[in-house]
Structure formats: structure tokens, C-alpha cells
Amino acid sequence: MRIATYNVENLFSRAKALNLDTWAEGKKILDMYAELNELFEEAVYTDAHKSRMLAILKALGIDKKNDSKFVILRESRGQFVSHSMIGGTRIKATGRGDWVGWLELKTELINEVATRNSAQVVRDVTPDVIGLIEAEDRKALMQFSGVLLPAVGAKPFDQVMLIDGNDDRGIDVGIMACNGYQVGWMRSHVDDLDERNGRIFSRDCPEYSIWTPSGAVIWVLMNHFKSKGYGTQDSSNARRRRQATEVARIYERLKSEGAAYIAVMGDLNDTPDSVPLAPLLKSTDLKDIATHPAFIDDGHPGTYQNGTAKEKIDYILLSPALYARMQQGGTWRRGVWGSNKKPLWEVYPEMTTSYHAASDHAALWCDLDV
């Protein structure tokens, strides 16, 4: 059985703010987007709130109309803001109770060469079960499986599943299975709360039971932890640590219920020696496939962009019983261009520029004797 994890960075459409030339440009927009949506939820809009809201509206280009290059201000009921040539722009609502609406990120199509290269990655990895990170929705995954994979000479997957998570940018986690492997019991953790009554997971940590042709059951926990790019470093680290702690708790619960074969997969957005990931990587008996003697070392320890050690952020972690059944594993990089003018490894012939890259993430895979 071959399992894999792959951050596709969306398949067909992606928020425009996520597609800018530099991380810093997108971060600035997404930070303001998040802050304004948080301010919307205030019961009473004070003068300080209104002043900050107006500043963000201007910075996002929606101070004179509700539509800009990167965002749309939706007013479903009531009126949040009024625009006047004489009086200028002012916040009309006095609090959340006065109106219903939100700030929405605009999306744009991903170029078809990049999407085709994503399909080629999945084709060449040839997984029986693959976890996908940053997929738009189940419909997109079904189109990817049913249309794009056959277009590059691969069979579509028999089962495609994605549960909508907590991120409104359309970057959820899903799973696909084929060759007699079935997605069985499922459990979502989108509503798991921390001690401050906030949602723990940025997207979700769905539990999937995979029913194998041999009769063995493998539990897969798919994850996409909080990134380092948005918000302060301290707050991002703290949230990743809460997420790692919760995944460790779910893992221990599965073991206590009798599960022996468990895999934690996905983009954890931090390195193996990081403090935020310690509850998962140091305080459990999960083992990273990259430490297995049969793991194929290609000279690049990382999984993101240039593949350096500090860019190892994608993982397949196995329970001891599953780790003992690992036969081999590796990293598939042909869809990654990296941050250099020229790629550091062999890429697909269609990739003549970084714009054609399937993703900034390599795919991880491993073979299991189950």
C-alpha cells in the first residue's frame, strides 16, 4: 500500500492575495482582511474601531466602493458603510447587530500548465491513498481526479472526500483512495475548542479510517497547521503548539481505543526541532518516515521550495506498528521550481518558469506492508 501527502496550493482557483510575487505582499493584504473581519464582530463600534476600519478600507481600496482588486465587501442586510462625495466615507453601522455581511477574498484561475503538472505529480507518485492540502473543495477534487488525472494518463480515484474547514480562503484538507482502499469512518474536528473558547484548527484535523483489501484498518489524520506568515510570530507559534497538542491527544485516544495503524500527514508549517511541534514530534511515539532506513535520501532534507533543512514542513508520521511495516519512502520534487531562477532538480518539461510549478511543496510518499 502506498500512502502520500501533497500540498497542491489549490487546483483551479486561488485567492489573489495568495498569488502575489512575494510573501510579504500577500501577508499584508491577508492580515488586513483578517483584522477587518474580526472588527466586524464587535458588538459596539467605538470611535477607535471605526477609525481603524476606515484605515483598512482605504488600504484595501474599498473606501469609495465595495469592490477592489483583492477583496469584496458584502452587505447582505443593513448597511455597514456609506460613501458620499460630500461627506466622504463613514461607518454607518453602530455595531454587529446593525448589519449582516463580511469581507470576501477575490479569487483567480490558476494557469492550466500548473494544474496539469499537479496531476502529473499525483500520477507519478501513484498512491493508493493520498491526502491533499489546500484544495478548494470536494467538487474541485472530483474534477481533478475525474478529468485531469485521465488527461495525463492516470486513473481517477474511486473515492474523494473533503470536509469544509475553518479557513474561508478555500484551502482545505481532503483525501482520495483507489485500488480497493476505501474511506470508512470519518470524524471532523473543525469545532474543537481551546481553553479560550477559540477553534483550535486553522482548517481541520479530520480522522479517516482507511479500509484496506487485506482487512487491516489504517487511521489517517490529515492536517494543515497555522502558517508562520500571518499574524505575529508568537501568536502563530502558540496556535501551532495548540494544534500539535490536540493532534497528539487525538492520536493517543485512537491508540487507547485499540487502533494500531495510525498515520498523521500533512503540512505542519514548522521544522522537526521546533518548539510548537514538540507535543507531537517529541511527546508521542509517532515516527517520521524520513528517519526510516528505507527512506530514499535525495540530498534535500526539506519539502518546501529549495528543500533546505529549515524548509522541512511536510510530514508523514507513523505509529510504531505502521512504521515497522514501512518498506520504503521518498520525496517527489519534479513539480517544484523553488525560489531560484533555475530549478535545483529535474522538473517536468512543461515547467519553463516558476509560474508553471505544480506547487512550492514536494509530495511525500511511503510504501506499507499491510
C-alpha positions as CSV (number, residue, x, y, z in Angstrom):
1,M,0.0,0.0,0.0
2,R,1.3,3.4,-0.9
3,I,0.2,6.5,1.0
4,A,1.2,10.1,0.2
5,T,0.6,13.7,1.2
6,Y,0.8,16.7,-1.1
7,N,0.1,20.4,-0.6
8,V,-1.3,21.3,-4.0
9,E,-1.7,25.0,-3.2
10,N,-5.1,24.9,-4.9
11,L,-6.1,23.2,-8.1
12,F,-8.2,25.6,-10.2
13,S,-8.6,28.9,-8.3
14,R,-6.8,30.6,-5.6
15,A,-7.2,33.9,-3.6
16,K,-5.5,36.6,-5.5
17,A,-3.7,37.7,-2.3
18,L,-2.1,34.3,-2.1
19,N,-0.8,34.5,-5.7
20,L,1.4,37.7,-5.5
21,D,5.1,37.7,-6.4
22,T,6.3,38.0,-2.8
23,W,5.1,36.5,0.5
24,A,5.2,40.0,2.1
25,E,2.7,41.5,-0.3
26,G,0.2,38.8,0.3
27,K,0.7,38.8,4.0
28,K,-0.1,42.5,4.3
29,I,-3.4,42.0,2.5
30,L,-4.4,38.9,4.4
31,D,-3.5,40.4,7.7
32,M,-5.8,43.4,7.0
33,Y,-8.5,41.1,5.7
34,A,-8.4,39.0,8.9
35,E,-8.3,42.1,11.1
36,L,-11.3,43.7,9.5
37,N,-13.4,40.6,9.7
38,E,-12.6,40.4,13.4
39,L,-13.5,44.1,13.9
40,F,-16.9,43.4,12.2
41,E,-17.8,41.1,15.1
42,E,-17.6,43.8,17.7
43,A,-20.9,44.3,19.5
44,V,-20.4,48.1,19.6
45,Y,-18.2,50.0,17.1
46,T,-16.3,52.6,19.1
47,D,-14.6,55.7,17.5
48,A,-11.3,53.8,17.7
49,H,-12.9,50.8,15.9
50,K,-14.3,53.0,13.2
51,S,-11.1,54.8,12.7
52,R,-9.2,51.6,12.2
53,M,-11.9,50.2,10.0
54,L,-11.7,53.2,7.7
55,A,-7.9,52.9,7.5
56,I,-8.1,49.3,6.5
57,L,-10.9,50.0,3.9
58,K,-8.7,52.7,2.3
59,A,-5.6,50.4,2.3
60,L,-7.6,47.6,0.7
61,G,-9.1,50.0,-1.9
62,I,-12.7,49.7,-0.8
63,D,-13.1,53.1,0.9
64,K,-15.1,54.5,-2.1
65,K,-16.8,51.4,-3.4
66,N,-17.2,47.9,-2.1
67,D,-15.1,46.2,-4.7
68,S,-11.3,46.2,-5.2
69,K,-8.6,44.1,-6.8
70,F,-8.3,41.7,-3.9
71,V,-11.5,41.9,-1.8
72,I,-15.2,42.5,-2.0
73,L,-17.2,43.9,0.9
74,R,-20.5,42.0,1.1
75,E,-23.5,43.8,2.7
76,S,-26.3,41.2,2.9
77,R,-28.6,43.1,5.2
78,G,-28.4,46.6,6.6
79,Q,-25.5,49.0,5.7
80,F,-22.0,48.9,7.2
81,V,-20.5,51.8,5.3
82,S,-21.8,54.8,3.3
83,H,-19.9,56.6,0.5
84,S,-20.6,60.2,-0.3
85,M,-18.8,62.7,-2.5
86,I,-19.7,65.4,0.0
87,G,-19.4,63.6,3.4
88,G,-16.8,61.1,2.3
89,T,-16.7,57.5,3.6
90,R,-18.1,56.8,7.1
91,I,-19.0,53.7,9.1
92,K,-22.8,53.8,9.3
93,A,-23.3,50.7,11.5
94,T,-23.0,51.2,15.2
95,G,-22.2,47.5,15.9
96,R,-22.6,44.0,14.6
97,G,-26.3,43.9,15.2
98,D,-26.9,46.6,12.6
99,W,-25.9,44.7,9.6
100,V,-25.1,41.3,8.1
101,G,-22.1,41.0,5.9
102,W,-18.4,40.1,5.5
103,L,-15.2,40.7,3.7
104,E,-14.6,38.2,0.9
105,L,-11.3,37.5,-0.9
106,K,-11.3,37.6,-4.7
107,T,-10.0,34.5,-6.5
108,E,-8.4,33.9,-9.8
109,L,-7.8,30.9,-12.0
110,I,-4.6,29.0,-11.7
111,N,-2.8,28.6,-15.0
112,E,-3.6,25.3,-16.7
113,V,0.0,24.2,-17.1
114,A,0.5,24.4,-13.3
115,T,-2.7,22.4,-12.7
116,R,-1.7,19.8,-15.3
117,N,1.7,19.5,-13.5
118,S,-0.1,18.9,-10.2
119,A,-1.9,16.0,-11.9
120,Q,1.4,14.7,-13.2
121,V,2.8,14.7,-9.6
122,V,-0.1,12.5,-8.4
123,R,0.2,10.3,-11.4
124,D,3.9,9.7,-10.9
125,V,3.7,9.2,-7.1
126,T,1.0,6.5,-7.8
127,P,-0.6,6.5,-4.3
128,D,-3.4,4.2,-3.2
129,V,-4.3,6.8,-0.7
130,I,-3.3,10.5,-0.9
131,G,-4.0,13.4,1.4
132,L,-4.4,16.7,-0.3
133,I,-3.7,20.1,1.4
134,E,-5.0,23.4,0.2
135,A,-7.7,22.1,-2.1
136,E,-10.7,24.4,-2.8
137,D,-13.5,21.9,-2.1
138,R,-14.7,18.4,-2.8
139,K,-16.0,19.4,-6.2
140,A,-12.6,20.6,-7.2
141,L,-11.0,17.4,-6.0
142,M,-13.6,15.4,-8.0
143,Q,-12.8,17.4,-11.2
144,F,-9.1,17.0,-10.6
145,S,-9.5,13.2,-10.2
146,G,-12.1,12.6,-12.8
147,V,-10.9,14.9,-15.6
148,L,-7.2,16.0,-15.1
149,L,-5.8,12.7,-14.0
150,P,-7.1,10.8,-17.0
151,A,-5.8,13.6,-19.2
152,V,-2.2,12.8,-18.0
153,G,-2.6,9.1,-18.3
154,A,-3.6,8.3,-14.8
155,K,-6.7,6.5,-13.4
156,P,-9.2,8.6,-11.4
157,F,-9.6,7.8,-7.7
158,D,-12.6,5.7,-6.6
159,Q,-13.3,7.8,-3.6
160,V,-12.8,11.5,-3.0
161,M,-13.6,13.2,0.3
162,L,-13.2,16.7,1.7
163,I,-14.8,18.2,4.7
164,D,-15.1,22.1,4.7
165,G,-12.8,23.5,7.4
166,N,-12.4,26.8,9.2
167,D,-10.5,28.7,6.6
168,D,-12.6,30.8,4.2
169,R,-9.8,31.2,1.7
170,G,-10.6,27.8,0.1
171,I,-7.6,25.9,1.4
172,D,-9.0,22.7,3.0
173,V,-7.6,19.2,3.5
174,G,-9.0,16.1,1.8
175,I,-8.3,12.5,0.9
176,M,-8.6,10.3,-2.1
177,A,-8.4,6.5,-2.3
178,C,-8.3,3.8,-5.1
179,N,-7.3,0.2,-5.9
180,G,-9.7,-1.3,-3.4
181,Y,-8.8,1.0,-0.5
182,Q,-11.9,2.7,1.0
183,V,-12.6,5.7,3.1
184,G,-14.6,4.3,6.0
185,W,-15.5,6.1,9.3
186,M,-14.9,9.8,9.3
187,R,-14.7,12.4,12.1
188,S,-14.2,16.1,11.9
189,H,-12.5,18.4,14.4
190,V,-13.5,21.7,13.0
191,D,-15.3,22.7,16.2
192,D,-12.7,21.6,18.7
193,L,-12.1,24.5,21.1
194,D,-9.1,25.6,23.2
195,E,-9.2,26.9,26.7
196,R,-10.1,30.4,25.4
197,N,-13.1,29.0,23.5
198,G,-11.4,29.5,20.2
199,R,-11.3,27.0,17.4
200,I,-8.1,25.0,17.5
201,F,-7.6,24.1,13.9
202,S,-7.0,26.6,11.1
203,R,-8.6,24.2,8.7
204,D,-9.5,20.8,10.3
205,C,-7.9,17.6,11.6
206,P,-10.3,15.0,10.0
207,E,-9.9,11.4,11.1
208,Y,-10.3,9.0,8.2
209,S,-10.4,5.2,8.7
210,I,-9.0,3.5,5.6
211,W,-10.3,0.0,5.0
212,T,-7.7,-2.0,3.1
213,P,-8.2,-5.0,0.9
214,S,-6.4,-7.2,3.4
215,G,-8.9,-6.2,6.1
216,A,-6.5,-4.0,8.1
217,V,-7.7,-0.6,9.1
218,I,-5.4,2.4,8.9
219,W,-6.4,5.7,10.6
220,V,-5.2,8.9,8.8
221,L,-5.2,12.3,10.5
222,M,-4.9,15.0,7.8
223,N,-3.5,18.4,8.9
224,H,-2.5,21.8,7.8
225,F,-1.2,23.8,10.8
226,K,-1.1,27.5,11.2
227,S,1.4,29.1,9.0
228,K,4.3,31.4,10.1
229,G,3.3,34.1,7.5
230,Y,0.2,35.8,9.0
231,G,-0.1,37.4,12.4
232,T,2.7,37.8,14.9
233,Q,5.4,35.1,15.3
234,D,4.4,34.5,19.0
235,S,0.7,34.1,18.2
236,S,1.4,31.8,15.2
237,N,3.8,29.6,17.3
238,A,1.2,29.4,20.1
239,R,-1.5,28.3,17.8
240,R,0.6,25.7,16.1
241,R,1.6,24.3,19.5
242,R,-2.1,24.1,20.5
243,Q,-2.8,22.3,17.2
244,A,0.1,19.9,17.8
245,T,-1.1,19.2,21.3
246,E,-4.6,18.5,20.1
247,V,-3.5,16.1,17.3
248,A,-1.3,14.3,19.9
249,R,-4.4,13.9,22.1
250,I,-6.5,12.6,19.2
251,Y,-3.7,10.2,18.4
252,E,-3.4,8.9,21.9
253,R,-7.2,8.5,22.1
254,L,-7.2,6.3,18.9
255,K,-4.5,4.2,20.4
256,S,-6.5,3.8,23.7
257,E,-9.4,2.6,21.5
258,G,-7.3,-0.1,20.0
259,A,-6.0,1.4,16.8
260,A,-2.5,0.2,16.0
261,Y,-2.1,1.6,12.4
262,I,-2.2,5.4,12.5
263,A,-0.7,8.0,10.2
264,V,-0.6,11.7,10.8
265,M,0.0,13.5,7.5
266,G,0.1,17.0,6.0
267,D,1.7,20.4,6.2
268,L,2.7,21.2,9.8
269,N,4.3,24.5,8.8
270,D,7.3,24.1,11.1
271,T,10.6,22.1,11.4
272,P,11.2,18.9,13.4
273,D,13.2,20.7,16.1
274,S,10.6,23.4,16.6
275,V,9.0,24.1,20.0
276,P,5.5,24.3,18.6
277,L,5.6,20.8,17.1
278,A,7.3,19.2,20.2
279,P,4.0,17.9,21.7
280,L,3.5,15.8,18.5
281,L,7.1,15.0,17.5
282,K,8.7,14.7,20.9
283,S,6.0,13.7,23.3
284,T,4.4,10.9,21.3
285,D,5.8,7.6,19.8
286,L,5.0,8.8,16.3
287,K,7.9,8.4,13.9
288,D,8.8,10.5,10.9
289,I,9.2,8.4,7.7
290,A,12.2,10.5,6.8
291,T,14.1,8.8,9.7
292,H,13.4,5.3,8.4
293,P,16.4,3.4,7.0
294,A,14.5,2.7,3.8
295,F,13.6,6.3,3.2
296,I,15.3,7.5,-0.1
297,D,17.6,10.4,0.7
298,D,17.9,12.7,-2.3
299,G,20.2,15.2,-0.6
300,H,17.5,17.7,0.1
301,P,16.0,17.3,3.7
302,G,13.3,19.9,3.2
303,T,9.9,19.6,1.5
304,Y,9.2,23.2,0.6
305,Q,10.8,25.4,-2.1
306,N,14.5,24.8,-2.2
307,G,14.4,21.8,0.1
308,T,16.7,23.0,2.8
309,A,16.6,21.7,6.4
310,K,14.7,24.8,7.5
311,E,12.1,24.1,4.8
312,K,11.1,20.7,6.1
313,I,7.4,21.4,6.9
314,D,5.5,18.5,5.3
315,Y,5.3,15.1,7.2
316,I,4.1,11.6,7.2
317,L,4.3,10.4,10.8
318,L,3.6,6.7,11.6
319,S,2.6,4.9,14.7
320,P,5.3,2.3,15.7
321,A,3.3,-0.7,14.4
322,L,2.9,1.1,11.0
323,Y,6.5,2.3,11.0
324,A,7.6,-1.3,11.4
325,R,5.7,-2.2,8.2
326,M,7.2,0.6,6.1
327,Q,9.1,-0.7,3.1
328,Q,10.4,2.5,1.5
329,G,9.5,6.1,1.1
330,G,10.7,9.3,-0.5
331,T,10.1,12.8,-1.8
332,W,8.8,13.7,-5.3
333,R,10.1,17.1,-6.4
334,R,9.5,17.3,-10.1
335,G,6.6,19.7,-9.7
336,V,8.6,22.2,-7.5
337,W,10.5,25.0,-9.1
338,G,11.9,26.6,-5.9
339,S,12.8,30.2,-5.3
340,N,15.8,30.3,-7.7
341,K,15.8,31.5,-11.3
342,K,16.5,27.9,-12.3
343,P,15.3,24.8,-10.5
344,L,17.6,22.8,-8.3
345,W,16.5,19.4,-9.7
346,E,14.8,17.8,-12.7
347,V,11.4,19.2,-13.3
348,Y,8.6,18.5,-15.8
349,P,9.4,19.6,-19.4
350,E,6.3,21.9,-19.3
351,M,7.8,23.9,-16.4
352,T,9.7,26.6,-18.2
353,T,9.2,29.2,-15.5
354,S,8.3,29.2,-11.8
355,Y,4.8,30.2,-12.9
356,H,4.2,26.7,-14.2
357,A,5.2,25.0,-10.9
358,A,2.7,22.5,-9.7
359,S,3.3,23.7,-6.1
360,D,6.0,25.0,-3.8
361,H,5.7,21.8,-1.9
362,A,7.1,18.4,-2.8
363,A,4.9,15.3,-2.4
364,L,5.9,12.7,0.3
365,W,5.1,9.0,-0.1
366,C,5.8,5.7,1.6
367,D,5.0,2.0,1.0
368,L,3.5,0.0,3.8
369,D,3.2,-3.8,4.0
370,V,-0.4,-4.0,5.2
